[in-house]
């Protein structure tokens, strides 16, 4: 109906239906382009990731990890942030690391995180972040839920991130592309935290592996996707 009065661009990440839009953008790593038959124009692949990260962001690889970026989704119903912090803060391997945790008004366990931060000054809570790329670029490692945050982390180049499973599951694609290790789905992995901490700690101790992963990530997603989408819209 909208197309009767204007052109319509549609961002798709589920491929739930064949959208009859003027322009369809799907920036997943693996997209079946033959699925789209009704759109006038289709843009697929991570080159069209509408990331806000800039190509000019400076990101330096330090041999010693000092800061970890922790993002567990807007609500975090399983309190994964708390579970990870409890284990990392108790580990000697992480005693000199600060933990930058994203939270907000919809976060179910926001109050519990505030209590943890009050007891351990290594835990820093971040709300209403206006420049996410700048925050990411100050960190050496990241642990993130599956979602758009993964693309942003790639564009910045924050070496390594472990992602956990939730309703949106782009994680396997990132793992298959050898970009971001997949920590599994907490709902069916009884040793989820042990696995996640073990993989993070291995990267903590291996700066060469972090450097190689960071380079692969920035090559895969260069942060210019929003500009490419804008060019495509203006060309319609």
Secondary structure, 3 states (H helix, E strand, C coil): CHHHCCCCEEECCCCCCCCCCCEEEECCCCCCHHHCCCCCEEEECHHHCCCCCCCCCCCCCCCCCCEEEEECCCCCCCCHHHHHHHHHHCCHHHCCCEEEEECCCCCCCHHHHHHHHHHCCCEEEECCCCCHHHHHHCCCEEEEECCHHHHHHHHHCCCCEEEEECCCCCHHHHHHCCCCCEEEECCCCCCHHHHHHHHHHHHHCCHHHHHHHHHHHHHHCCCCHHHHHHHHHHHC
